[in-house]
Amino acid sequence: MNRQTIPKVALLAVAAAVLTFAWQTEARWSTTITIKENNIRTGQVALAVNPTEAWLAFDGLVPNQQIDRQIAITNTGTTPLKVYLSAKKSAGYTTVFNTLRCSIRDENNQVIFDGTFAELTAREMGPELMPSSTKQYTISAHIPEDAPDDIADSYVNITFELVGEQI
């Protein structure tokens, strides 16, 4: 190759590279839009009860005597709930737990439950409880007249369990 050919070949190579690059990087116009603040919040299931302890605390209960307590259940969550109540013996005599009678009435004096504490398992506490609403109940305990003598001077410790389920 002579000296004049080398610059022409180099110039031709540069031109080919520029054309190839320009062809491969073809420019296109575009735009992007960002949509922010797409927050999705889930519902919450939550209950509150008043009083929070010792719904039925009494010393010296005798046959045919009844104790009544007012309780309030509030849906503090964000979704409608079905509410269920159960009673469990946490200490004491099983005979007392199986003998003591319990009745629960709603704020309209409708009977929700009437039986022994042992039978109080997952009892539905009426129609749904809407968010931010409260329902009042009266819970009663009494010893029936025909209670066995062996429960005299005995005790039972009862734990209540409230369950709220989303509807």
C-alpha positions as CSV (number, residue, x, y, z in Angstrom):
1,M,0.0,0.0,0.0
2,N,1.2,3.4,-0.7
3,R,1.0,6.4,1.5
4,Q,-2.0,7.9,-0.2
5,T,-4.0,4.7,0.1
6,I,-3.6,4.4,3.9
7,P,-5.4,7.7,4.7
8,K,-8.2,6.7,2.3
9,V,-8.6,3.3,3.9
10,A,-8.6,4.8,7.3
11,L,-11.1,7.4,6.3
12,L,-13.3,4.7,4.8
13,A,-13.1,2.6,8.0
14,V,-14.1,5.6,10.2
15,A,-17.0,6.5,7.9
16,A,-18.2,2.8,8.0
17,A,-18.0,2.8,11.8
18,V,-20.0,6.1,12.1
19,L,-22.7,4.8,9.8
20,T,-22.9,1.5,11.6
21,F,-23.2,3.3,15.0
22,A,-25.8,5.8,13.7
23,W,-27.9,2.9,12.3
24,Q,-27.7,0.9,15.5
25,T,-28.5,3.7,17.9
26,E,-31.6,5.0,16.1
27,A,-33.1,7.6,18.5
28,R,-36.8,7.4,19.4
29,W,-38.9,9.8,21.5
30,S,-40.5,8.6,24.7
31,T,-42.1,9.8,27.9
32,T,-42.7,8.3,31.3
33,I,-45.5,9.1,33.8
34,T,-45.2,8.0,37.5
35,I,-48.3,7.5,39.5
36,K,-47.6,7.8,43.2
37,E,-49.5,7.2,46.5
38,N,-51.3,4.0,45.5
39,N,-51.9,2.9,49.1
40,I,-54.2,-0.1,49.8
41,R,-55.0,-0.6,53.4
42,T,-56.4,-3.8,54.8
43,G,-59.3,-4.0,57.2
44,Q,-58.8,-4.7,60.9
45,V,-60.7,-7.1,63.2
46,A,-60.7,-5.8,66.8
47,L,-62.9,-6.0,69.8
48,A,-63.1,-4.1,73.1
49,V,-65.1,-5.1,76.2
50,N,-66.2,-3.3,79.3
51,P,-65.6,-4.3,82.0
52,T,-62.3,-6.0,81.1
53,E,-62.0,-8.2,84.1
54,A,-64.2,-10.2,86.6
55,W,-67.5,-10.2,84.8
56,L,-68.9,-12.5,87.5
57,A,-67.1,-12.2,90.9
58,F,-69.2,-13.2,93.9
59,D,-68.7,-14.8,97.2
60,G,-71.4,-16.8,99.0
61,L,-73.8,-17.6,96.1
62,V,-76.6,-19.9,97.2
63,P,-79.4,-21.8,95.3
64,N,-82.0,-19.6,93.7
65,Q,-79.8,-16.5,94.1
66,Q,-78.8,-14.8,90.9
67,I,-76.1,-12.3,90.1
68,D,-76.3,-10.0,87.1
69,R,-73.6,-8.0,85.4
70,Q,-73.8,-5.6,82.5
71,I,-71.2,-5.9,79.8
72,A,-70.5,-3.9,76.6
73,I,-68.9,-5.3,73.5
74,T,-67.5,-2.8,71.0
75,N,-66.2,-3.4,67.5
76,T,-63.1,-1.2,67.4
77,G,-62.0,-2.5,64.0
78,T,-62.9,-1.5,60.5
79,T,-65.0,-4.5,59.3
80,P,-68.3,-5.9,60.4
81,L,-68.0,-8.9,62.8
82,K,-69.8,-11.9,64.1
83,V,-69.0,-12.2,67.8
84,Y,-68.9,-15.5,69.7
85,L,-68.6,-16.1,73.5
86,S,-67.3,-19.2,75.3
87,A,-66.7,-20.0,78.9
88,K,-63.9,-22.2,80.1
89,K,-63.1,-23.5,83.6
90,S,-59.7,-22.3,84.5
91,A,-59.6,-23.5,88.1
92,G,-61.9,-25.0,90.7
93,Y,-64.4,-27.8,90.7
94,T,-65.8,-29.2,87.5
95,T,-69.1,-30.1,89.3
96,V,-69.6,-26.4,90.0
97,F,-68.8,-25.5,86.4
98,N,-71.2,-28.1,85.1
99,T,-74.0,-27.0,87.6
100,L,-73.9,-23.2,87.6
101,R,-76.5,-21.8,85.2
102,C,-75.7,-18.9,82.9
103,S,-78.1,-16.7,80.9
104,I,-77.2,-13.9,78.5
105,R,-79.7,-11.3,77.3
106,D,-79.1,-8.6,74.8
107,E,-80.1,-4.9,75.2
108,N,-83.6,-5.7,74.0
109,N,-83.9,-8.4,76.7
110,Q,-83.8,-11.2,74.1
111,V,-82.3,-14.4,75.4
112,I,-78.9,-15.1,73.7
113,F,-78.0,-18.1,75.8
114,D,-79.6,-20.0,78.7
115,G,-77.7,-23.1,80.0
116,T,-74.8,-24.1,82.1
117,F,-71.4,-22.5,81.9
118,A,-70.1,-25.8,80.5
119,E,-72.5,-25.5,77.6
120,L,-71.4,-21.9,76.7
121,T,-69.2,-22.7,73.8
122,A,-68.8,-20.4,70.8
123,R,-72.3,-18.9,71.3
124,E,-73.1,-16.3,68.7
125,M,-73.9,-13.0,70.4
126,G,-76.6,-11.8,68.0
127,P,-76.5,-10.2,64.6
128,E,-73.3,-8.6,63.2
129,L,-71.5,-5.9,65.1
130,M,-70.7,-3.0,62.8
131,P,-67.5,-1.0,63.1
132,S,-67.5,1.6,65.9
133,S,-70.7,0.1,67.4
134,T,-71.4,-1.2,70.9
135,K,-73.9,-3.8,72.1
136,Q,-74.9,-4.1,75.7
137,Y,-75.6,-7.5,77.4
138,T,-76.6,-8.8,80.8
139,I,-74.9,-11.9,81.9
140,S,-76.3,-13.8,84.9
141,A,-75.3,-16.7,87.0
142,H,-77.3,-18.7,89.5
143,I,-77.3,-22.0,91.2
144,P,-80.4,-24.0,90.4
145,E,-82.6,-25.2,93.3
146,D,-81.8,-28.9,92.6
147,A,-78.0,-28.4,92.7
148,P,-76.1,-31.2,94.3
149,D,-75.1,-30.7,97.9
150,D,-71.4,-31.4,97.1
151,I,-71.0,-28.0,95.4
152,A,-71.6,-26.2,98.8
153,D,-68.5,-24.3,99.9
154,S,-66.8,-24.9,96.5
155,Y,-65.7,-22.5,93.8
156,V,-65.0,-22.3,90.1
157,N,-62.9,-19.8,88.2
158,I,-64.3,-19.1,84.8
159,T,-62.5,-17.5,81.9
160,F,-64.6,-16.0,79.1
161,E,-63.3,-15.9,75.6
162,L,-64.7,-13.5,73.0
163,V,-64.0,-14.1,69.3
164,G,-64.8,-11.7,66.5
165,E,-64.8,-13.0,63.0
166,Q,-65.0,-10.9,59.9
167,I,-68.3,-11.3,58.0
